[in-house]
Amino acid sequence: MSEPVDRSARMKIACDEALLSLVGPNLAERWWSCPNKAFDGRTPAEEFEIDPSGVYQYLIEYCMGNYQ
């Protein structure tokens, strides 16, 4: 039997799914490694290490049309 996926891994999967719907596959990988003003110049990957739920919430807000 396989190990259950931990919370952080599930959240990363959810973030990737939201991101694909926002920018498509060509830009999704790049988004994780580009500095982002919303994260005080940190990359989303760096921010995810600090606050995974914050990155997820950021993406969900954009999916809902709540642009900051």
C-alpha positions in Angstrom: 0.0 0.0 0.0 1.3 3.4 -0.9 2.0 6.1 1.7 -0.6 8.9 2.0 0.4 12.1 0.4 1.3 14.8 3.0 -0.6 18.1 3.3 2.2 20.1 1.7 2.4 17.8 -1.3 -1.4 17.9 -1.7 -1.3 21.7 -1.6 1.4 21.8 -4.2 -0.7 19.7 -6.5 -3.7 22.0 -6.0 -1.5 25.0 -6.7 -0.2 23.4 -9.9 -3.8 22.7 -11.0 -4.9 26.3 -10.3 -1.8 27.7 -12.0 -2.4 25.6 -15.1 -5.9 27.0 -15.4 -4.5 30.6 -15.1 -1.4 30.6 -17.3 -1.3 27.2 -19.1 1.4 24.7 -19.2 4.0 26.8 -20.9 4.2 29.4 -18.2 3.2 27.4 -15.1 6.7 26.0 -14.4 8.3 29.4 -15.0 5.9 31.1 -12.6 7.3 29.1 -9.7 10.8 30.5 -10.3 10.1 34.2 -11.1 10.2 36.9 -8.4 6.7 38.0 -7.4 5.7 41.4 -5.9 2.9 39.7 -4.0 5.5 37.7 -2.1 7.8 40.7 -1.5 10.1 39.8 -4.4 10.5 36.1 -3.4 9.7 33.5 -5.9 6.5 31.5 -5.4 8.6 28.4 -4.8 10.4 30.3 -2.0 7.1 31.5 -0.5 5.6 28.1 -0.7 8.4 26.8 1.6 7.4 29.5 4.1 3.6 29.6 3.7 2.1 26.9 1.3 -1.5 27.9 2.2 -0.7 31.6 1.4 0.5 30.6 -2.2 -2.6 28.5 -2.6 -4.9 31.2 -1.5 -3.2 33.7 -3.8 -3.8 31.4 -6.8 -7.4 30.7 -5.8 -8.1 34.4 -5.5 -6.9 34.9 -9.0 -8.9 31.9 -10.3 -12.0 33.6 -8.8 -11.1 36.9 -10.5 -10.1 38.8 -7.3 -7.0 40.4 -8.7 -4.8 42.2 -6.1 
